[in-house]
């Protein structure tokens, strides 16, 4: 869609989604998947009931209980999600899929006014989405009907009763074992092939990656309290050796992997985005580059697709659309690469960030908290990010591993249209644990910095607009903490002047929210409240001693130089005018409407030189990387990161 502002009929939960942007047929397909979760009133959630269900199903279908538990952990971490389906139509602890309505035909780059490329030197890209032809659902998206056939249980019971759901998963595993000609052995080592088939993958690489993850869970063991308050445990079996030779008898195919840039520990296929010229000297859907030789890669940007796998992969292959580097599938963690790391994808809405980042899409929906991300997806994504971070020397912290919602608007006019995914329900705490860099306390309770770190499950701030504008969202765990103008929940919320509207509790409104892993300088304390410097203001959040939402941190901060009443804030780190060579138009270094008043402090993520990638033509002979002498600091300013000129600030330690 060409750049019109969001109108008053926006569909909540899809980040500035205009009704005109989604064909009615597409919206109708999505409604059953995104509707209210079914009640669980008939389900007994007393402690031990779910553990007993695994034991019962294992006995009835002759599947080792440990295998059943490990598969379920990878599917859902044993959570129930109140019976609501995942993004791919998966239900319950076993993530049994019934996704007749799960194929979405839109994608979040078509929503709202954001220009995914984010470079004023080239015309904005606002894609027009066409509804693809209907296609048969793959087998991986209809495992629940098959489980109903195998168990004789009604499909509705498999969706709404956790015990029935577990039985359905056990029946599917037993059927896969029989199809492979393997006995219903009591030895978990003999079930590798069946586990691989259970993934629903069409290829050996994805199936093997999934099965390896399941057996990793078996090796290490797990124990946790589920989202409905049940303790479930799986004892470790460190000496277990799986019969991986069974994989060769599964009859699965191979993936197109030519040239993919992925770690060996994941399954990765090549679905390349086109670099093509079309129309009146226009081209898409990314820019050729030579990273990291010509430019460093500083950031990884986490997105969610706001659409399902099949439709999204059709869009990435359209040269008139936009682009990102990778997409990760919900059901099994399969990764598709679209744009080489050396090239620049159009995904973040800020050209400076695009030119220095890699964008990863995750099959999911921001505003539907129970369109949940599977453990398989989280693990696959974390392995990819660890690989990319090591390869390109990207720090594993929240000023370099950004959500799309943390990317700054490059100019004042773009701020209201910037996207807000992956949103408040992405579990940053768990994600960084999988990255091997868990957030933790650093120093004493009176340190000058804090890391935001709520308990995801227990932290359930109120949101509105998940399904209907102004209506309350279902209570759900969240990575984010709300900010007030005083130490009182009845005080006004913190206002973001760049958004040009009063703050609300809408799920897409970032005005007054901080996110797990973000770090801020402490401005004040009052009882169980902590104040931080945020958007040029003192912002308060609840931080009680017995249920803290933040922990002490250490690091560097900036503050305006002595004698300056305030300093400007920028949405991109562009070079000074004198740095541009002949033939490359100088880009304006224009501050945003934000400032940092004297005495305030903000956490530093990086020091970077001013840099601009000039790339506005299909042929690459005119492309240039312009590097300036001006230095900038990337800071955690509000919910989004921003930049300040090093010449304007003093760098300090955080203690005190």
LUMBAKE-6360 format. One record per residue (C-alpha): x, y, z; residue number from 1. Coordinates in Angstrom, 2 decimals, decimal comma, padded with zeros to 5 digits. Example, Ala and Ser with C-alpha at 12.3 -4.5 7.8 and 13.67 -1.06 7.14 Angstrom:
! residues 2
012,30	-004,50	007,80	1;
013,67	-001,06	007,14	2;
***
This chain:
! residues 656
000,00	000,00	000,00	1;
001,26	003,51	-000,82	2;
001,99	005,75	002,16	3;
-001,27	006,82	003,73	4;
-001,62	007,35	007,47	5;
-003,32	004,82	009,69	6;
-007,04	005,54	009,81	7;
-009,51	005,25	012,65	8;
-010,76	001,85	011,47	9;
-007,46	000,09	012,10	10;
-007,70	-003,51	013,18	11;
-006,00	-003,70	016,58	12;
-003,17	-006,10	017,16	13;
-001,64	-005,94	013,72	14;
000,54	-002,91	014,23	15;
-001,26	-000,10	012,46	16;
-003,07	-002,56	010,16	17;
-005,55	-000,76	007,94	18;
-008,64	-002,70	006,89	19;
-007,92	-001,72	003,33	20;
-004,54	-003,43	003,57	21;
-005,97	-006,93	004,08	22;
-008,39	-008,53	001,62	23;
-011,64	-009,61	003,28	24;
-011,01	-013,22	002,39	25;
-007,73	-013,10	004,27	26;
-009,30	-011,50	007,33	27;
-012,02	-014,14	007,37	28;
-009,43	-016,89	007,30	29;
-007,64	-015,43	010,28	30;
-010,59	-014,81	012,59	31;
-010,98	-018,37	013,93	32;
-007,25	-018,63	014,63	33;
-006,97	-015,26	016,34	34;
-010,22	-015,38	018,32	35;
-010,69	-015,78	022,05	36;
-009,19	-018,83	023,69	37;
-011,67	-021,57	024,67	38;
-012,44	-021,94	028,33	39;
-010,74	-024,66	030,32	40;
-013,40	-024,99	032,97	41;
-013,70	-028,76	032,63	42;
-009,98	-029,35	033,06	43;
-008,56	-030,34	036,42	44;
-005,29	-028,42	036,83	45;
-004,35	-029,82	040,24	46;
-000,66	-030,51	040,75	47;
000,43	-033,76	039,12	48;
-002,51	-034,18	036,75	49;
-000,47	-033,42	033,62	50;
002,44	-035,60	034,77	51;
-000,09	-038,41	035,31	52;
-001,52	-037,82	031,81	53;
001,92	-038,43	030,30	54;
002,30	-041,64	032,29	55;
-001,15	-042,89	031,28	56;
-000,70	-042,09	027,58	57;
002,76	-043,67	027,55	58;
001,37	-046,90	028,96	59;
-001,67	-047,00	026,66	60;
000,26	-046,40	023,44	61;
003,52	-048,12	024,45	62;
005,66	-045,01	024,05	63;
008,46	-044,35	026,57	64;
007,18	-041,69	028,93	65;
010,49	-039,82	028,75	66;
010,22	-039,56	024,95	67;
006,66	-038,28	025,21	68;
007,70	-035,68	027,80	69;
010,72	-034,54	025,79	70;
008,72	-034,13	022,57	71;
006,06	-032,16	024,42	72;
008,70	-029,93	026,02	73;
010,08	-029,01	022,62	74;
006,58	-028,34	021,32	75;
005,22	-026,24	024,17	76;
007,47	-026,45	027,26	77;
004,43	-028,38	028,63	78;
002,31	-025,22	028,65	79;
-001,39	-025,31	027,91	80;
-001,97	-021,72	026,72	81;
-005,55	-021,97	027,99	82;
-006,39	-024,12	024,98	83;
-005,59	-021,37	022,47	84;
-003,86	-022,30	019,20	85;
-000,34	-021,36	018,20	86;
000,42	-019,31	015,11	87;
000,38	-022,53	013,05	88;
-002,85	-023,80	014,58	89;
-001,19	-026,06	017,18	90;
-003,09	-026,96	020,36	91;
-002,08	-028,10	023,81	92;
001,07	-029,57	025,33	93;
001,71	-031,72	022,24	94;
001,06	-028,85	019,80	95;
-001,38	-030,92	017,72	96;
-002,12	-028,86	014,61	97;
-005,53	-028,15	013,12	98;
-004,70	-025,21	010,90	99;
-007,48	-025,16	008,33	100;
-007,71	-021,41	008,97	101;
-004,06	-020,72	009,79	102;
-002,81	-019,67	006,36	103;
-002,56	-015,89	006,46	104;
-002,20	-013,97	003,23	105;
-000,73	-010,74	004,52	106;
002,53	-009,85	006,24	107;
003,54	-007,04	008,52	108;
005,53	-004,99	006,01	109;
002,24	-004,24	004,23	110;
000,80	-002,70	007,38	111;
000,87	000,93	008,43	112;
002,97	003,76	007,08	113;
006,48	002,49	007,80	114;
008,88	002,43	004,85	115;
010,77	-000,83	005,44	116;
013,80	000,47	003,54	117;
013,85	003,72	005,54	118;
016,03	005,81	003,23	119;
014,68	009,19	002,10	120;
017,16	009,14	-000,80	121;
014,94	006,55	-002,50	122;
011,16	006,44	-002,87	123;
009,34	004,67	-000,05	124;
008,30	001,06	-000,58	125;
004,71	000,26	000,42	126;
003,89	-003,16	-001,00	127;
000,48	-004,10	-002,36	128;
-000,54	-007,59	-001,26	129;
-002,51	-009,93	-003,51	130;
-004,36	-012,94	-002,15	131;
-002,60	-016,14	-003,28	132;
-004,57	-019,04	-004,64	133;
-005,81	-021,57	-002,08	134;
-003,56	-024,56	-001,63	135;
-003,79	-027,79	000,32	136;
-002,45	-027,62	003,83	137;
000,73	-029,64	004,43	138;
000,55	-032,65	006,73	139;
002,47	-030,80	009,46	140;
-000,52	-028,43	009,87	141;
-003,16	-031,14	010,36	142;
-001,81	-033,57	012,94	143;
-004,80	-033,09	015,26	144;
-007,32	-034,66	012,81	145;
-004,95	-037,60	012,37	146;
-004,64	-037,97	016,16	147;
-008,45	-037,98	016,36	148;
-008,56	-040,87	013,91	149;
-005,89	-042,83	015,79	150;
-007,39	-042,34	019,26	151;
-011,09	-042,24	018,44	152;
-011,32	-039,06	020,51	153;
-013,29	-036,05	019,18	154;
-011,16	-033,28	017,73	155;
-012,73	-030,82	020,16	156;
-011,56	-032,93	023,09	157;
-008,03	-033,01	021,71	158;
-008,12	-029,20	021,59	159;
-009,63	-028,58	025,02	160;
-008,48	-031,43	027,30	161;
-004,73	-031,59	028,05	162;
-004,88	-035,30	028,92	163;
-006,58	-036,09	025,62	164;
-004,06	-033,90	023,82	165;
-001,16	-035,84	025,33	166;
-002,84	-039,11	024,35	167;
-003,14	-037,83	020,79	168;
000,57	-037,05	020,71	169;
001,41	-040,51	022,03	170;
-000,78	-042,10	019,36	171;
001,02	-040,12	016,63	172;
004,44	-041,20	017,92	173;
003,37	-044,85	018,09	174;
001,95	-044,66	014,56	175;
005,20	-043,15	013,27	176;
007,18	-045,93	014,95	177;
005,01	-048,60	013,32	178;
005,23	-046,92	009,90	179;
009,01	-047,17	010,17	180;
008,73	-050,89	010,94	181;
010,22	-050,39	014,38	182;
008,98	-052,17	017,54	183;
007,18	-050,26	020,31	184;
010,31	-050,47	022,41	185;
010,61	-049,36	026,01	186;
014,09	-047,99	025,23	187;
014,04	-044,24	024,36	188;
017,10	-044,78	022,14	189;
014,91	-046,70	019,67	190;
012,53	-043,81	018,92	191;
014,78	-041,36	017,05	192;
013,14	-041,98	013,66	193;
009,61	-041,66	015,04	194;
010,51	-038,39	016,77	195;
011,98	-037,10	013,51	196;
008,75	-037,98	011,69	197;
006,64	-036,41	014,45	198;
008,21	-033,03	013,60	199;
006,16	-032,94	010,41	200;
009,24	-031,90	008,45	201;
009,47	-032,87	004,80	202;
013,24	-033,21	004,77	203;
015,90	-035,11	006,70	204;
017,84	-032,04	007,84	205;
014,87	-030,40	009,58	206;
013,63	-033,70	011,00	207;
017,10	-034,51	012,34	208;
017,54	-031,06	013,89	209;
014,19	-031,49	015,63	210;
014,99	-035,01	016,86	211;
018,42	-033,90	018,07	212;
016,74	-031,18	020,15	213;
014,34	-033,72	021,67	214;
017,22	-036,00	022,60	215;
019,12	-033,05	024,01	216;
016,14	-032,49	026,35	217;
016,31	-036,20	027,25	218;
020,02	-035,90	028,03	219;
019,74	-032,82	030,25	220;
016,31	-033,36	031,78	221;
013,88	-030,54	032,56	222;
011,60	-029,41	035,37	223;
009,26	-026,44	035,41	224;
005,91	-025,16	036,58	225;
003,58	-024,80	033,61	226;
001,37	-021,85	032,75	227;
-001,55	-023,50	034,56	228;
000,47	-024,07	037,73	229;
001,50	-027,71	037,39	230;
004,93	-029,07	038,19	231;
006,20	-031,37	035,45	232;
009,57	-033,12	035,58	233;
011,72	-035,19	033,24	234;
014,75	-036,93	034,72	235;
018,07	-036,53	032,88	236;
019,45	-039,47	030,88	237;
022,98	-038,26	030,07	238;
024,17	-041,65	028,81	239;
021,37	-042,15	026,29	240;
022,56	-042,79	022,70	241;
019,88	-042,54	020,03	242;
019,70	-044,83	017,00	243;
020,22	-042,03	014,48	244;
020,53	-044,55	011,62	245;
016,73	-044,71	011,65	246;
016,67	-041,33	009,93	247;
017,71	-042,96	006,67	248;
014,54	-045,08	006,72	249;
012,12	-042,17	007,11	250;
011,85	-041,57	003,37	251;
012,23	-037,81	003,79	252;
013,75	-035,63	001,09	253;
016,48	-032,99	001,08	254;
016,39	-029,19	001,21	255;
017,77	-026,73	-001,35	256;
020,73	-025,47	000,66	257;
023,01	-023,97	-001,97	258;
024,86	-021,05	-000,41	259;
022,93	-020,82	002,87	260;
024,66	-019,14	005,81	261;
023,51	-021,12	008,84	262;
025,11	-023,10	011,66	263;
025,31	-026,88	011,29	264;
023,10	-027,26	014,37	265;
019,95	-026,07	012,54	266;
018,01	-027,01	009,44	267;
018,28	-024,29	006,82	268;
016,94	-023,99	003,27	269;
017,53	-021,49	000,50	270;
014,50	-019,43	-000,57	271;
016,28	-016,52	-002,17	272;
014,73	-013,08	-002,49	273;
015,06	-011,70	-006,04	274;
017,31	-008,81	-006,94	275;
015,55	-007,57	-010,06	276;
014,88	-004,44	-012,05	277;
011,33	-003,58	-013,09	278;
009,05	-000,71	-014,03	279;
010,43	002,75	-014,57	280;
014,05	002,16	-013,51	281;
012,85	000,68	-010,21	282;
014,31	-002,39	-008,54	283;
013,89	-004,69	-005,56	284;
013,75	-006,22	-003,17	285;
017,11	-005,55	-001,46	286;
020,46	-003,91	-002,15	287;
023,69	-005,62	-003,07	288;
026,54	-004,94	-000,70	289;
029,91	-006,21	000,48	290;
029,47	-006,60	004,22	291;
031,45	-006,94	006,45	292;
034,29	-005,80	004,16	293;
032,71	-002,46	003,28	294;
030,58	-002,04	006,45	295;
030,43	-003,76	009,79	296;
027,28	-005,63	010,79	297;
026,29	-004,30	014,21	298;
022,74	-005,49	014,82	299;
020,36	-008,43	014,56	300;
016,71	-007,39	014,39	301;
014,02	-009,78	015,66	302;
010,65	-009,60	013,88	303;
007,46	-011,60	013,82	304;
005,74	-012,20	010,51	305;
002,10	-011,31	011,30	306;
001,36	-014,02	008,76	307;
001,86	-017,75	008,32	308;
004,79	-019,52	006,71	309;
003,43	-020,36	003,28	310;
002,06	-016,91	002,50	311;
005,12	-015,12	003,83	312;
007,52	-017,21	001,73	313;
005,48	-016,37	-001,36	314;
005,89	-012,67	-000,60	315;
009,64	-012,72	-000,08	316;
010,05	-014,02	-003,64	317;
008,24	-011,00	-005,11	318;
010,74	-008,42	-006,42	319;
008,23	-005,61	-005,83	320;
007,98	-006,50	-002,15	321;
010,46	-005,83	000,67	322;
012,93	-008,27	002,21	323;
014,61	-009,70	005,29	324;
017,42	-012,18	005,72	325;
015,80	-015,20	007,39	326;
012,39	-016,63	008,32	327;
011,91	-019,30	011,02	328;
008,99	-021,75	011,01	329;
006,91	-022,33	014,13	330;
006,20	-026,06	013,91	331;
009,74	-027,37	013,69	332;
012,20	-024,45	013,68	333;
013,08	-024,74	009,98	334;
015,04	-021,68	008,81	335;
014,77	-020,22	005,32	336;
017,46	-017,77	004,20	337;
016,45	-015,10	001,68	338;
019,19	-012,46	001,56	339;
022,93	-013,00	002,00	340;
024,56	-011,32	004,97	341;
026,78	-009,33	002,63	342;
023,70	-007,65	001,12	343;
021,28	-005,17	002,69	344;
017,69	-006,27	003,25	345;
014,77	-003,84	003,60	346;
013,20	-004,72	006,93	347;
013,83	-002,35	009,86	348;
012,29	000,93	008,65	349;
015,60	002,76	009,23	350;
018,22	002,75	006,48	351;
021,12	003,20	008,89	352;
019,99	000,12	010,85	353;
019,22	-001,85	007,69	354;
022,68	-001,18	006,32	355;
024,23	-002,53	009,51	356;
021,87	-005,35	010,47	357;
020,49	-008,79	009,72	358;
016,71	-009,22	009,97	359;
015,11	-012,45	011,23	360;
011,36	-013,05	010,90	361;
009,57	-015,50	013,21	362;
006,23	-017,03	012,28	363;
003,90	-015,34	014,76	364;
001,42	-012,61	015,68	365;
002,33	-009,72	018,01	366;
-001,09	-009,02	019,47	367;
-002,28	-012,58	020,00	368;
-000,46	-013,70	023,14	369;
-001,60	-017,27	022,74	370;
-000,57	-017,53	019,10	371;
002,50	-018,76	020,87	372;
006,00	-019,36	019,67	373;
007,16	-022,96	020,00	374;
010,28	-023,99	021,87	375;
011,55	-025,44	018,58	376;
011,37	-021,94	017,05	377;
013,06	-020,25	020,01	378;
015,92	-022,78	020,01	379;
016,46	-022,63	016,27	380;
016,45	-018,84	016,33	381;
018,91	-018,72	019,23	382;
021,33	-021,03	017,42	383;
021,17	-018,87	014,32	384;
021,73	-015,67	016,31	385;
024,67	-017,20	018,23	386;
026,23	-018,21	014,91	387;
025,73	-014,78	013,33	388;
026,90	-012,95	016,45	389;
030,11	-014,97	016,57	390;
030,74	-014,61	012,83	391;
030,25	-010,83	012,74	392;
031,35	-009,91	016,30	393;
027,89	-008,71	017,35	394;
027,53	-008,34	021,13	395;
024,78	-010,46	022,66	396;
022,94	-007,70	024,49	397;
019,72	-005,75	024,04	398;
021,35	-002,81	022,27	399;
022,57	-005,09	019,49	400;
019,94	-007,85	019,48	401;
017,00	-005,56	018,82	402;
013,32	-006,13	018,39	403;
011,80	-004,30	015,46	404;
010,08	-002,32	018,23	405;
013,49	-001,10	019,44	406;
014,58	000,35	016,07	407;
014,40	004,17	016,08	408;
012,41	006,21	013,63	409;
015,08	007,83	011,42	410;
013,26	011,19	011,26	411;
010,53	012,94	013,23	412;
007,86	012,22	010,61	413;
008,58	008,48	010,62	414;
008,30	007,91	014,39	415;
004,52	007,29	014,58	416;
004,64	004,72	011,77	417;
007,45	002,55	013,11	418;
006,50	-001,08	013,74	419;
006,12	-002,61	017,19	420;
006,89	-006,33	016,73	421;
007,73	-008,78	018,22	422;
005,83	-007,02	021,02	423;
005,27	-007,56	024,74	424;
004,74	-011,32	024,57	425;
008,12	-012,28	023,08	426;
010,02	-013,99	025,92	427;
013,34	-012,12	025,89	428;
014,43	-013,67	029,19	429;
014,10	-017,22	027,90	430;
015,58	-016,24	024,54	431;
018,78	-014,87	026,07	432;
019,07	-017,96	028,25	433;
019,07	-019,99	025,03	434;
021,65	-017,57	023,60	435;
023,92	-018,48	026,52	436;
023,89	-014,90	027,82	437;
021,21	-014,82	030,53	438;
020,38	-011,49	032,10	439;
021,53	-011,35	035,70	440;
022,27	-009,09	038,62	441;
025,50	-007,10	038,48	442;
026,58	-005,30	041,65	443;
024,77	-004,02	044,71	444;
021,22	-002,79	045,08	445;
022,27	000,86	045,00	446;
024,06	000,67	041,64	447;
023,29	003,52	039,28	448;
021,90	001,25	036,54	449;
019,22	-001,40	036,32	450;
018,48	-004,23	033,91	451;
014,76	-004,77	033,35	452;
014,10	-008,38	034,36	453;
010,54	-009,32	035,37	454;
009,39	-012,90	035,87	455;
007,79	-013,52	032,47	456;
004,93	-015,74	033,67	457;
004,06	-013,71	036,77	458;
004,44	-010,33	035,04	459;
001,04	-009,67	033,46	460;
000,50	-005,96	032,77	461;
-002,88	-005,01	031,36	462;
-003,07	-004,46	027,59	463;
-005,95	-003,56	025,31	464;
-006,60	-003,95	021,61	465;
-005,47	-007,52	020,97	466;
-008,68	-008,34	019,12	467;
-010,89	-005,24	019,41	468;
-009,82	-001,64	019,89	469;
-010,09	-000,59	023,53	470;
-011,07	-004,03	024,82	471;
-008,87	-005,77	027,37	472;
-006,49	-008,48	026,19	473;
-006,49	-011,81	028,00	474;
-004,08	-011,75	030,96	475;
-000,77	-013,23	029,88	476;
002,91	-013,31	030,77	477;
004,94	-010,45	029,33	478;
008,52	-009,24	028,95	479;
007,54	-005,62	029,48	480;
007,02	-003,32	032,47	481;
004,80	-000,22	032,48	482;
006,07	003,29	033,28	483;
004,28	006,05	035,18	484;
004,93	009,73	035,75	485;
004,93	009,18	039,54	486;
005,25	006,32	042,02	487;
001,53	005,56	041,82	488;
-000,39	003,23	039,48	489;
-003,04	005,95	039,18	490;
-000,50	008,48	037,93	491;
-000,49	009,33	034,20	492;
001,51	007,06	031,94	493;
004,77	008,38	030,48	494;
004,20	010,19	027,19	495;
006,31	009,80	024,03	496;
006,12	013,16	022,29	497;
007,33	011,60	019,05	498;
004,15	009,53	018,74	499;
001,96	012,67	018,83	500;
-000,78	011,06	020,90	501;
-001,64	010,48	024,54	502;
-000,27	007,22	025,98	503;
-002,57	004,22	026,29	504;
-002,43	000,59	027,35	505;
-002,87	-000,55	023,74	506;
-000,73	-003,56	022,89	507;
000,97	-001,57	020,12	508;
001,60	001,60	022,14	509;
005,27	001,76	023,16	510;
005,02	005,13	024,93	511;
005,42	003,89	028,47	512;
006,99	000,44	028,38	513;
010,44	-000,97	029,06	514;
011,45	-004,46	028,00	515;
013,41	-007,33	029,51	516;
017,18	-006,93	029,13	517;
017,07	-003,19	028,47	518;
019,23	-001,09	030,79	519;
018,56	002,38	032,19	520;
020,13	004,84	034,62	521;
018,38	005,12	037,97	522;
016,86	008,55	038,61	523;
015,17	007,96	041,96	524;
013,71	005,35	044,33	525;
010,61	005,33	046,54	526;
009,61	002,28	048,53	527;
008,88	-000,50	046,05	528;
009,24	001,85	043,08	529;
012,25	002,73	040,91	530;
012,55	005,75	038,61	531;
014,73	005,78	035,48	532;
015,66	008,40	032,93	533;
013,46	007,67	029,90	534;
012,59	009,86	026,89	535;
013,99	012,89	028,71	536;
011,72	012,31	031,73	537;
011,77	010,65	035,12	538;
009,74	007,46	034,63	539;
008,59	005,24	037,51	540;
007,92	001,50	037,57	541;
006,95	-000,94	040,30	542;
009,99	-002,85	041,54	543;
009,12	-004,45	044,91	544;
011,86	-006,27	046,82	545;
009,96	-009,57	046,99	546;
008,96	-009,56	043,30	547;
011,52	-007,39	041,52	548;
011,05	-006,35	037,93	549;
014,64	-005,10	037,58	550;
018,07	-005,96	038,97	551;
021,22	-003,87	039,51	552;
023,50	-003,46	036,50	553;
026,88	-002,03	035,56	554;
028,02	-000,22	032,45	555;
028,70	003,14	030,87	556;
026,38	006,11	030,65	557;
026,37	009,45	028,86	558;
025,25	012,78	030,25	559;
025,23	016,23	028,59	560;
028,53	018,08	028,82	561;
028,86	020,70	031,50	562;
027,33	023,99	030,47	563;
024,77	022,48	028,08	564;
021,14	022,83	029,14	565;
020,17	019,92	026,87	566;
021,44	018,00	023,87	567;
019,72	016,65	020,73	568;
018,90	013,01	020,03	569;
019,15	011,38	016,59	570;
017,46	008,40	014,96	571;
020,48	007,48	012,84	572;
024,22	008,01	012,97	573;
024,93	009,78	009,67	574;
028,23	011,49	008,73	575;
028,83	015,22	008,72	576;
028,26	017,07	005,43	577;
031,97	017,37	004,58	578;
032,39	013,58	004,55	579;
030,33	013,03	001,37	580;
032,32	012,65	-001,87	581;
031,27	014,17	-005,17	582;
028,29	012,38	-006,65	583;
026,83	011,33	-003,32	584;
024,15	013,71	-001,98	585;
024,80	014,69	001,62	586;
022,15	013,35	003,99	587;
020,68	015,70	006,54	588;
021,72	015,22	010,16	589;
018,44	016,34	011,70	590;
017,64	015,74	015,36	591;
014,43	014,09	016,51	592;
011,93	015,97	018,73	593;
013,62	014,42	021,78	594;
016,34	015,95	023,98	595;
018,42	014,96	027,01	596;
018,32	017,69	029,68	597;
021,36	018,43	031,82	598;
021,84	015,97	034,67	599;
020,09	013,01	033,01	600;
021,97	009,81	032,17	601;
021,44	007,08	029,57	602;
023,10	003,71	029,12	603;
025,60	003,37	026,26	604;
025,44	000,36	023,95	605;
028,15	001,27	021,44	606;
030,36	003,99	019,98	607;
030,06	004,31	016,20	608;
031,33	006,68	013,50	609;
028,87	008,49	011,29	610;
028,15	006,20	008,33	611;
025,88	006,18	005,26	612;
025,46	003,58	002,53	613;
024,56	005,29	-000,74	614;
022,69	002,74	-002,83	615;
019,79	004,00	-004,93	616;
020,46	002,36	-008,30	617;
020,13	-001,19	-009,60	618;
023,71	-001,22	-010,89	619;
026,27	-001,15	-008,12	620;
028,91	001,07	-009,71	621;
027,52	004,19	-007,99	622;
027,18	002,58	-004,55	623;
029,38	004,13	-001,84	624;
029,95	003,74	001,88	625;
030,48	007,20	003,38	626;
032,36	007,27	006,68	627;
032,54	010,46	008,71	628;
034,75	011,77	011,50	629;
031,87	012,55	013,87	630;
031,37	009,87	016,51	631;
028,05	008,84	018,02	632;
026,97	006,83	021,03	633;
024,07	004,44	020,68	634;
021,97	004,77	023,84	635;
018,88	003,18	025,37	636;
016,76	006,32	025,32	637;
013,18	005,07	025,52	638;
011,70	001,78	024,40	639;
013,74	002,32	021,26	640;
017,47	002,96	021,01	641;
018,66	006,33	019,69	642;
021,96	008,11	019,00	643;
023,76	011,15	020,44	644;
026,87	012,90	019,16	645;
029,95	012,11	021,24	646;
030,91	015,80	021,06	647;
027,76	016,68	023,04	648;
028,21	014,33	025,98	649;
030,46	013,12	028,76	650;
031,03	009,38	029,19	651;
030,82	008,07	032,75	652;
030,83	004,80	034,70	653;
027,54	003,61	036,16	654;
028,35	003,11	039,85	655;
027,16	005,61	042,42	656;
***
